[in-house]
Amino acid sequence: MALSGRFSPMKAIIKTQGRQFTVKEGDVLFVNRYQNTQSGDTVVISDVLSIGEGETIRFGSPLVEGASVQATILENKRGAKVRIFKKKRRKGYRNRRGHRQELSVIKIDSIQG
């Protein structure tokens, strides 16, 4: 059964792990790793900046009171390797380093508020 074009699930703008995301139910996000969590754990994000859509949108100052987003951690993993290469011409200085960011893959389950 197809949903009508006018129906769209509730959206929210959240702030988590130092970044902002626009989410709706069912979205999958890559965020910085949540400490001390495992796959299957549930995380409640209470930093909701705005909620709703169209005429029913509510903005917080800075957060919307009583609003929260519930998400499930699908997996904890490491991102792709970022290579850092520094060089100074004609000085014989070359430095190679690498970094892999710790990530959590989360799925948005519900938006309350």
Secondary structure, DSSP 8 states (H G I E B T S, - for coil): ----TT----EEEEEETTEEEEEETT-EEEEE--TT--TT-EEEE--EEEE--GGG-EE-SSS-TT-EEEEEEEEEEE---EEEEEEETTTTEEEEEEE--EEEEEEEEEEE-
